[in-house]
Amino acid sequence: MRCPFCGNIDTQVKDSRPAEDNVAIRRRRFCPACAGRFTTYERVQLRDLVVIKSNGRREDFDRDKLSRSIRIAMQKRPVEPERIDQMISGIVRRLESMGDTDIASKVIGEIVMEALARIDTVGYVRFASVYKNFQAADDFDRFVSELRPADGEG
């Protein structure tokens, strides 16, 4: 593993342990060249996924991009980071097990919204506001009013 500080390719693993409910391995590494310390995560990847954007453009699936968008939606919410990590791992496993390597961004968005709705309504609405491209307060009103009957808050 290349050192992110000095570029040395001869780094040493100092500690390994399971992470994210045993779906990843967390490794603490040390660089003998610059004495830098850093952490890496190793995960099983079943297949290389390609996202088909709404404009038809194709790009490699990026777990970190998915994670960032979910974490932004969940910012300052009372949900443990481990629970968010579990949700992200579950979404990725679901995408990898769909059978096809090409997945429409719309499908990914719907799966993320479904997962968010189960753990935090505010995070769900935040994500939906970006995903569905809300332009005005009326868009929020319509979306939230659709939620109320399902939640029994009518």
NUNU-38443 format. One record per atom (N, C-alpha, C): residue in three letters; x, y, z. Coordinates in steps of 0.1 Angstrom, whole numbers, padded with zeros to 4 digits, always signed. Atoms other than C-alpha are relative to their C-alpha. Layout:
# residues N
ALAXYZ ...
This chain:
# residues 154
MET+0009-0012+0000 MET+0000+0000+0000 MET+0009+0012+0000 ARG-0008-0013+0001 ARG+0014+0034-0010 ARG-0003+0009+0011 CYS+0002-0010-0011 CYS+0020+0059+0018 CYS-0006+0013-0006 PRO+0006-0012+0005 PRO-0003+0089+0013 PRO+0008+0013+0002 PHE-0007-0011-0004 PHE+0022+0112+0028 PHE+0013+0002-0009 CYS-0013-0001+0007 CYS+0055+0104+0010 CYS+0000-0008-0013 GLY+0000+0008+0013 GLY+0045+0079-0018 GLY+0008-0013+0001 ASN-0008+0012-0002 ASN+0067+0051-0004 ASN-0010-0012-0002 ILE+0009+0012+0003 ILE+0053+0017-0016 ILE+0002-0011+0011 ASP-0003+0011-0010 ASP+0068-0003+0013 ASP-0005+0004+0014 THR+0006-0004-0013 THR+0044+0004+0042 THR-0003-0013+0008 GLN+0002+0012-0008 GLN+0038-0020+0071 GLN-0013+0001+0007 VAL+0012+0001-0008 VAL+0006-0032+0087 VAL+0003-0002+0015 LYS-0003+0001-0014 LYS+0007-0026+0124 LYS-0012-0007+0008 ASP+0012+0006-0007 ASP-0029-0038+0134 ASP-0011-0002-0010 SER+0012+0003+0008 SER-0058-0054+0116 SER-0011-0005+0009 ARG+0012+0005-0007 ARG-0093-0059+0129 ARG-0013+0002-0008 PRO+0012-0001+0008 PRO-0128-0064+0116 PRO-0007+0014+0002 ALA+0007-0013-0001 ALA-0149-0033+0109 ALA-0013-0001-0007 GLU+0013-0001+0006 GLU-0184-0024+0098 GLU-0008-0014+0000 ASP+0008+0012-0002 ASP-0201-0055+0112 ASP+0007-0012-0008 ASN-0007+0011+0007 ASN-0174-0078+0098 ASN-0001-0001-0015 VAL+0001-0001+0014 VAL-0179-0067+0062 VAL+0013+0007-0006 ALA-0013-0007+0004 ALA-0145-0049+0061 ALA+0011-0003+0010 ILE-0011+0002-0009 ILE-0111-0051+0076 ILE+0007+0014+0001 ARG-0007-0013-0003 ARG-0095-0020+0092 ARG+0014-0003+0003 ARG-0014+0003-0002 ARG-0058-0019+0089 ARG+0007+0014+0004 ARG-0008-0012-0004 ARG-0035+0006+0108 ARG+0014-0003-0007 ARG-0012+0002+0007 ARG-0004+0011+0087 ARG+0010+0011+0004 PHE-0011-0009-0004 PHE+0030+0027+0093 PHE+0010+0000-0012 CYS-0010-0002+0011 CYS+0055+0041+0067 CYS+0014+0002+0007 PRO-0013-0002-0006 PRO+0091+0035+0077 PRO+0008+0011-0006 ALA-0007-0011+0007 ALA+0103+0062+0052 ALA-0003+0013+0007 CYS+0004-0014-0005 CYS+0084+0092+0067 CYS-0006-0001+0014 ALA+0006+0003-0013 ALA+0070+0076+0100 ALA-0014+0004+0000 GLY+0014-0003+0001 GLY+0035+0084+0088 GLY-0008-0012+0004 ARG+0009+0010-0004 ARG+0006+0065+0102 ARG-0013+0003-0007 PHE+0013-0002+0007 PHE-0027+0059+0083 PHE-0008-0013+0001 THR+0009+0012-0001 THR-0057+0036+0082 THR-0006-0003-0014 THR+0006+0004+0012 THR-0070+0016+0053 THR-0011-0010+0003 TYR+0011+0009-0002 TYR-0102-0004+0049 TYR+0000-0009-0013 GLU+0001+0010+0011 GLU-0105-0036+0028 GLU-0014-0006+0000 ARG+0014+0006+0001 ARG-0139-0048+0016 ARG+0000-0010-0012 VAL+0002+0009+0011 VAL-0151-0076-0006 VAL-0008+0008-0010 GLN+0008-0006+0011 GLN-0163-0063-0040 GLN-0004-0012-0009 LEU+0004+0011+0008 LEU-0184-0088-0058 LEU+0001+0002-0015 ARG-0001-0003+0014 ARG-0185-0070-0091 ARG+0002+0015-0002 ASP-0001-0014+0003 ASP-0176-0037-0107 ASP-0013+0005-0006 LEU+0013-0005+0004 LEU-0208-0017-0110 LEU+0003+0013-0008 VAL-0001-0012+0008 VAL-0214+0010-0135 VAL-0014+0007+0002 VAL+0013-0008-0002 VAL-0240+0038-0129 VAL-0003+0007-0013 ILE+0005-0006+0012 ILE-0261+0049-0158 ILE-0008+0013+0005 LYS+0006-0013-0004 LYS-0269+0086-0152 LYS-0012+0003-0008 SER+0012-0003+0007 SER-0302+0102-0163 SER+0002+0005-0014 ASN-0003-0005+0013 ASN-0285+0118-0192 ASN+0007-0010-0009 GLY-0005+0011+0008 GLY-0272+0084-0204 GLY+0015-0002+0002 ARG-0014+0002-0002 ARG-0236+0090-0193 ARG+0002-0011+0010 ARG-0003+0011-0009 ARG-0219+0061-0176 ARG+0012+0003+0008 GLU-0012-0002-0008 GLU-0195+0062-0147 GLU+0001-0011+0010 ASP-0002+0011-0009 ASP-0180+0037-0123 ASP-0007+0003+0013 PHE+0006-0002-0013 PHE-0199+0032-0090 PHE+0010+0004+0010 ASP-0010-0005-0010 ASP-0182+0051-0062 ASP-0007-0001+0014 ARG+0005+0002-0013 ARG-0190+0038-0027 ARG+0002+0013+0009 ASP-0003-0012-0008 ASP-0174+0069-0012 ASP-0010+0012-0004 LYS+0010-0010+0004 LYS-0197+0092-0032 LYS-0014-0003+0006 LEU+0012+0004-0006 LEU-0227+0073-0020 LEU+0000+0003+0015 SER-0002-0003-0015 SER-0214+0075+0016 SER-0001+0015+0003 ARG+0000-0014-0002 ARG-0208+0112+0013 ARG-0014+0006-0001 SER+0013-0006+0002 SER-0243+0120+0000 SER-0010-0004+0012 ILE+0008+0004-0012 ILE-0259+0099+0028 ILE+0004+0007+0012 ARG-0004-0007-0012 ARG-0238+0114+0055 ARG-0004+0015+0000 ILE+0005-0014+0001 ILE-0247+0149+0043 ILE-0014+0001+0004 ALA+0015+0001-0003 ALA-0284+0140+0045 ALA-0002-0003+0015 MET+0001+0004-0014 MET-0278+0126+0080 MET+0007+0008+0010 GLN-0008-0009-0008 GLN-0257+0154+0093 GLN-0008+0005+0012 LYS+0006-0005-0013 LYS-0265+0163+0130 LYS-0013-0007+0003 ARG+0012+0009-0004 ARG-0292+0135+0132 ARG+0005-0009+0011 PRO-0003+0009-0012 PRO-0294+0113+0163 PRO+0001-0015-0005 VAL-0002+0013+0004 VAL-0282+0082+0144 VAL+0015-0003+0000 GLU-0014+0003-0003 GLU-0250+0064+0153 GLU+0007-0002-0014 PRO-0008+0002+0012 PRO-0223+0064+0126 PRO+0001-0015-0005 GLU-0001+0014+0003 GLU-0221+0026+0128 GLU-0013-0004-0007 ARG+0013+0003+0007 ARG-0258+0024+0118 ARG+0000+0004-0014 ILE-0001-0006+0014 ILE-0251+0046+0088 ILE+0009-0009-0008 ASP-0010+0009+0007 ASP-0221+0024+0079 ASP-0007-0013-0004 GLN+0007+0012+0003 GLN-0243-0007+0081 GLN-0010+0002-0011 MET+0010-0003+0011 MET-0270+0009+0059 MET+0007+0001-0013 ILE-0007-0002+0012 ILE-0244+0019+0033 ILE+0005-0014-0005 SER-0005+0014+0004 SER-0229-0017+0033 SER-0012-0008-0006 GLY+0012+0007+0005 GLY-0265-0031+0029 GLY-0004+0005-0014 ILE+0004-0005+0013 ILE-0272-0008+0000 ILE+0010-0005-0011 VAL-0010+0005+0010 VAL-0239-0018-0018 VAL-0002-0015-0002 ARG+0002+0015+0002 ARG-0246-0055-0012 ARG-0012-0002-0008 ARG+0012+0002+0008 ARG-0281-0051-0026 ARG+0003+0004-0015 LEU-0004-0004+0014 LEU-0267-0033-0057 LEU+0008-0011-0007 GLU-0008+0011+0006 GLU-0241-0060-0062 GLU-0007-0013-0003 SER+0008+0013+0002 SER-0266-0088-0059 SER-0011+0001-0009 MET+0011-0002+0009 MET-0290-0073-0084 MET+0001-0008-0013 GLY-0002+0008+0011 GLY-0274-0094-0111 GLY+0005+0007-0012 ASP-0005-0008+0012 ASP-0266-0066-0136 ASP+0011+0009+0005 THR-0011-0009-0004 THR-0234-0046-0135 THR-0004+0015-0003 ASP+0005-0013+0004 ASP-0252-0016-0151 ASP-0012+0004+0008 ILE+0011-0004-0008 ILE-0275+0002-0127 ILE-0004+0015-0002 ALA+0005-0014+0002 ALA-0296+0033-0133 ALA+0001+0008+0013 SER-0001-0009-0012 SER-0289+0062-0109 SER-0014+0001+0007 LYS+0014-0001-0006 LYS-0327+0064-0104 LYS-0002-0012+0009 VAL+0002+0012-0009 VAL-0327+0028-0090 VAL+0008+0002+0013 ILE-0008-0002-0011 ILE-0298+0037-0067 ILE-0007+0010+0010 GLY+0006-0010-0008 GLY-0316+0068-0055 GLY-0013-0005+0007 GLU+0012+0006-0006 GLU-0348+0048-0048 GLU+0004-0009+0012 ILE-0005+0009-0011 ILE-0329+0022-0028 ILE+0005+0008+0012 VAL-0005-0008-0011 VAL-0312+0049-0008 VAL-0011+0006+0008 MET+0012-0006-0006 MET-0345+0067-0001 MET-0007-0010+0009 GLU+0006+0011-0007 GLU-0360+0034+0010 GLU+0007-0003+0013 ALA-0008+0003-0012 ALA-0332+0027+0034 ALA+0000+0012+0010 LEU+0001-0012-0009 LEU-0332+0063+0048 LEU-0013+0001+0007 ALA+0013-0001-0005 ALA-0369+0062+0053 ALA-0002-0009+0012 ARG+0001+0010-0011 ARG-0365+0032+0076 ARG+0007+0005+0013 ILE-0007-0003-0012 ILE-0340+0049+0099 ILE-0001+0015+0005 ASP+0001-0014-0004 ASP-0346+0087+0099 ASP-0008+0008-0010 THR+0009-0007+0010 THR-0374+0107+0083 THR+0006+0013-0004 VAL-0006-0013+0003 VAL-0355+0140+0084 VAL+0011-0002-0011 GLY-0010+0004+0010 GLY-0325+0124+0066 GLY-0006-0004-0013 TYR+0007+0004+0012 TYR-0349+0109+0041 TYR-0005+0012-0008 VAL+0005-0012+0007 VAL-0365+0143+0033 VAL+0012+0008-0005 ARG-0012-0007+0004 ARG-0331+0159+0031 ARG+0006-0006-0013 PHE-0006+0007+0012 PHE-0318+0133+0006 PHE-0010+0002-0012 ALA+0010-0001+0011 ALA-0351+0134-0014 ALA+0000+0014-0006 SER+0000-0013+0006 SER-0349+0172-0017 SER+0011+0002-0010 VAL-0011-0001+0009 VAL-0316+0169-0035 VAL-0003-0010-0012 TYR+0003+0011+0010 TYR-0325+0136-0054 TYR-0011+0004-0009 LYS+0011-0003+0008 LYS-0358+0149-0066 LYS+0000+0015-0004 ASN-0002-0013+0005 ASN-0344+0184-0072 ASN-0011+0010+0004 PHE+0010-0009-0005 PHE-0368+0204-0051 PHE+0004+0014-0004 GLN-0004-0013+0004 GLN-0369+0240-0064 GLN-0007+0011+0009 ALA+0007-0010-0008 ALA-0394+0257-0041 ALA-0006-0007+0013 ALA+0006+0005-0012 ALA-0411+0254-0007 ALA-0012-0009-0003 ASP+0011+0009+0004 ASP-0441+0239-0024 ASP+0004-0014-0003 ASP-0004+0014+0003 ASP-0421+0209-0035 ASP+0002-0007+0013 PHE-0001+0007-0013 PHE-0413+0202+0002 PHE-0014-0003+0006 ASP+0013+0002-0005 ASP-0449+0207+0012 ASP-0007-0012-0006 ARG+0006+0012+0006 ARG-0461+0182-0014 ARG+0006-0013+0004 PHE-0007+0012-0004 PHE-0435+0157-0005 PHE-0003-0004+0014 VAL+0003+0003-0014 VAL-0441+0159+0033 VAL-0014-0004+0001 SER+0014+0003-0001 SER-0478+0158+0028 SER-0003-0014-0004 GLU+0001+0014+0004 GLU-0474+0125+0010 GLU+0005-0010+0011 LEU-0005+0008-0011 LEU-0454+0112+0040 LEU-0010-0002+0012 ARG+0009+0000-0012 ARG-0480+0121+0067 ARG-0010-0011+0000 PRO+0010+0011-0002 PRO-0508+0096+0059 PRO+0007-0013+0002 ALA-0007+0012-0002 ALA-0482+0068+0057 ALA+0005-0001+0014 ASP-0005+0000-0013 ASP-0468+0078+0091 ASP-0012+0000+0011 GLY+0011-0001-0010 GLY-0503+0081+0107 GLY-0001+0013+0007 GLU+0000-0013-0007 GLU-0497+0117+0116 GLU-0011+0009-0006 GLY+0010-0006+0008 GLY-0524+0129+0091 GLY-0005+0013+0005 
